[in-house]
Amino acid sequence: MNYLKNLTLLWIVSFTALFCVVLTLPEIVPVHINSEMQIDRYGSRWITMIPAIISLVVLLIVWIVVKNNTKSFKNRIVEKLLISTKPFKSRKMEEILISLAIGFCIIISWVPIAVAKYEYVPGANRLLMPAMLFVMGVFMTIVSNYFPRIKRNSWIGIRTPWTLMDETVWNKTHKLGGYTCVAGGLILCIFSMLSIILDSISLAKFGLKTFICLCLIPCIYSFVEYYNVRSNKENTPTGPGSVD
């Protein structure tokens, strides 16, 4: 639980710094940029706080789930909603993945600030998207490496209806996803860096599209595999009349 306390302290420090920066912003700031890296919407400076609030909600959910694993606290409703409240096969794995997830949420909470200051930062139009995608690529590369070792649950992993309904489908899908999503994350990192070096946003967009396609592969596979598993079960003879 110490790592959760450290993550909570990190969130508090980040939120405090974020709040101080928001106070220095004008009342109306850019709040959205389109795919061409042009500002297309303005709004209140307080809108930039929304991702930070979302990261707090994520942190609270993690606290509830981890707390539910202790002997001093057991909630049947939480267990029912999450299928498995112990998706990680080791304590170290739990600490690494949860720390990465919360850390990623904290980093993302600063993106609206970058957008708000978009007009005043030289070169922001060519750096913001590739930098965001690079961080995403690093995160997915590390997390996806642990996919084959994640137990079936409802809050982390490739959570399609078919993986959640069958343990075998979950295991096979995450084994495949470990390869495709790691590859997608690496490709996203490479093309994001190339986008910055060669000053070409189109390279970052290509990396993102490739990443999405590779991540969709295990989702589609889970659908196909679920019906294959179900078909095999239906065709397997059972009972005293079965023939070997």
C-alpha positions, 0 to 999 in steps of 0.5 A: 500500500506504500506505493499508493500513498506515494502515488497519491502524494504525487497526484497532490503535488501535480494537482497543486502545481496544475492549479497554480498554473491555471490561475495564471491563464487568461479567462478564455483559453484554447481548449481543443486543436484539430488533426491539422494542429490548429486551434478550433475551440476556446473555453474557460480556463477551468476546463483544463482541470477536467483531466486532473479530476478524472485522474483523481477518480481513477486513483480512488478506484484503484484504492478501492480495488487494492483495499478490497484485496486485504483481509480487513476489507471485503466487499462482495459488490466490488468483487462481483463487479470486477470478476477478479479483484486480484488481476495481477500474479505478483505484488511487484507486477501490481505496483508496476502496472498501477504506478504506470497507469496513475503516472500516465493519467497525471501526465495526461492531465497536463495536456490541456495546459499545453493546449492552453499555452499553444499559441505562445509556445514556439514550435508547439504545432509540430511538437505537441501531438508527437510528444503525446503519442510518444508517451502513449507509445512508451506506456503501451509498450511496457503495459502490453508486455504484461498482458499474458500475465494478467488474470481475467478481470473487468478493469485492466487488459483487453476487456471485450465481451468475449474475453470476459465471458471465457477464461480460455479466450481471455488467456489466448487473446492476451497472449496475442495482444502481448505481441501486437500491442507491444509492436504497436507501441514501439511503432508509435514511439518510432514514428513519433520521434521521426515526426519530430526529427523530420518535422512531419505530422503525417508520420505521427498520424501514420504511426497512430493509425498503425498502432490502432490497427495492431491493437484491434487485432486481438479484439477481433481475435477474441470474437472469433476465438470465443465462438470457436471455443463455444462451438468445440464445447457444443460438439464435444460428446458428454455423458454416459453415451459419449464415444471415445 
